[in-house]
Amino acid sequence: MWAASCLASCCAACACDACRTVVSGISRRSARIAYCGLFALSLIVSWILREVAAPLMEKIPWINSFHTTPNREWFETDAVLRVSLGNFLFFTILAILMIGVKNQKDPRDSMHHGGWMMKVICWCLMVIFMFFLPNGIISFYETISKFGSGLFLLVQVVLLLDFVHSWNDKWVGYDEQFWYVALLVVSLVCYVATFAFNGVLFHFFTPSGQDCGLNTFFIVMTLILIFVFAVVTLHPSVGGSILPASVLSLYCTYLCYSALASEPRDYECNGLHKHSKAVSSGTLALGLLTTVLSVVYSAVRAGSSTTLLSPPSSPRAGAGKPLLPLDKVDEEEEKESAKPVSYSYSFFHLIFSLASMYSAMLLTGWSTSVGESGKLVDVGWPSVWVRIVTGWATAALFIWSQVAPILFPDREF
């Protein structure tokens, strides 16, 4: 017994030393990667608790407060939402604390890049504390998560637009026939995939013998938007490239599919309910991987403009040299601390806050977790409309990006 206690103590000490070594090795350059790693850890914890926490949560009185004990799926969903809420609050608090950080002289700059041991401890305590909250708070968080997830999808749309336009400008900038042909081929492939995808939507979500006017409206509206993309892009006044239009057409079709697939399983126009009862493991894993990659990309690119963040007194704004120069070492330290931040810390953390909501919806199938009956609703109409509206907002943003330079020629877009 004594030997076992000593061994356990040694293992705990080694684990603490290992964690301290890893945390202390996080530098200014790797801080963003560390935040991405912490977010990925939250997804792993959510997935694990989704699989194993239900039997324990059934015994917690303030969670299992129903007259009739809900089924296992209800507790799985509730566990995911509680971890997501802790993650959301952690990054939201950081986003609020980092509002207005302009340069590295600000003490909050050190808070953003350092103190990792304390941050990890606070994150763990915050997630644990979420399991002591009543069901009503979790129910409210689940409701607002659908709208927060929509905002996260809109952020992805803006980044997608930026990526596609940069991709097009880069290939056009080569000014060689090979790259023009490559643009045409990629655009044709995207359009072929788009129309084939829409054919699949008509097959699965407008079955014969059923009144599926709403699904038909969604699909036809998507096709109309695709046509409008092409017309606006090819209009002589716009003179745009067909590549962004083709990529956005494929993405809007995917959003339409995601919305239709989120319809209730007992809805007669949802053809997928005959093939799958819930989200498959492969789809879930792919969705999680896509989420992690999109969050990393979003967070790294968030607020990357340093010009807007540079105050007039910063060295980049042209401050003059002092009459009595400082010591060389002190001068280097002064220059280093006076550098403007390279991205918006507040918006950086806000991306993770919204992503926490989106990942919770992804892991739970956009489900409603808490109700008087304690029953689980796998999918529902709120998630359908969130994705449909996101698709329409995507179309509006793309069309605006094409016509805005014409409507306001004196402004830079």
C-alpha positions, 0 to 999 in steps of 0.5 A: 500500500505504501509503495502504491502511494509513493508510485502514485505520488511520483506519477502525479509529480511527473505529470505536473512537471510535464504540464508545467514544462509544456505550458512554459514552452508556449511563446508569443509566436505559438500562443495562437496555436495553444488556443487552438489546441485548447479548443481542440481539447474541449471538443475531445472532452465533449466527445468523451463525455458524450459517450461515457457521462450519461450514467453518472449524470443520471444520479445528479439530482439537479440535472435529473430533476424530471419525474420520469428519467430521460433517455440516455441521449438526453444526458449525452446532449446535456453533457456536451452543452455544459462543456460547450458553455464553459468553453464559451464563457472562458473565451468570451471573458477573454474577448471582453478583457482584450477589447482595445489592446493596441500595442505590446506595452498594454499589460493585457498583451502579456495576459493574452500570451502568457499565464498558461498554467492559470488559464488551463486551471481556470478553463478546467474549473469553469467547465466543471462548474457548468455541471452544477448549473440548473437545467434552465440555464443550459436550455437557454444556452442551447437556444442561443447557440443556434443563433451563435452558430449562424454567426460563426457560419457567417464569419466562415462565409466572409473568410471564404469570400476573401479566400476565393477572391485571393485565389482568383487574383493570384491565378489571374496575376500570373497572366498566362494561358495555362492559369486562365485555362485552370480557372475555367476548368475549376469553375466548370467542375464546381458548376457540374458538382453544383447542379448534380448536388441539386439533382440529389436534393430534388431526389431525396427531399421532394419525394413523389406523392408528398406535398413538399412545397417548402423543400422545393422552394428552398432548392429552387431559391438556391438555383435562382441565386446560382443563376443570379451569381453568374449574371452579376459576375458576367455583367460587363459593368462588373467584369468579374471572374466566374471562379468565385461565383462557381465556388459560392454556388457550390457552397450555397448548395451545401448549406441548402443540403445541411438545412434540409438534412436537419428537418425532423426525422418524422417529416415526410419530405425528409428522405434521409430519415429512411437511411439514418436515424441520427448523425453518422460517426463518419459525418460527425468526425468529418464535421468536427475536423472541418470545424477545427480547421475552419476555427484555426483558419478563422482565428489566425486571420482574425483582425490581421490588419495592423494599420488600424491597430497602430495608434498615432504615437506608435513607432510605425506612425513616425515617432521621432528619435529621442534627443538622448538615446537610451542604452542599446539594450533598453532601446531594443526592449522599448522598441519591442514593447512599443510594437503594435499588435498584429491582430485583434485579440478580442475578435480572435477570442470571439471566434472561439466563442462562436465556434464553441456554440457551433461545435456543440450543435454539431455534436448534438445534431442541433438538438433541443436538450432540455424540456419538461418531458425530458425527450430528445429532439434530434433535429428541428426547424430552428436549425433548418432556418439558421442554415437557410438564412445563412445561405441567403446571407452568403448570397447577399454578401457575395452579390454586394461584394460584386456591385459595391465597387460600382455603386460606391466607386470612391470607396475602397472595398 
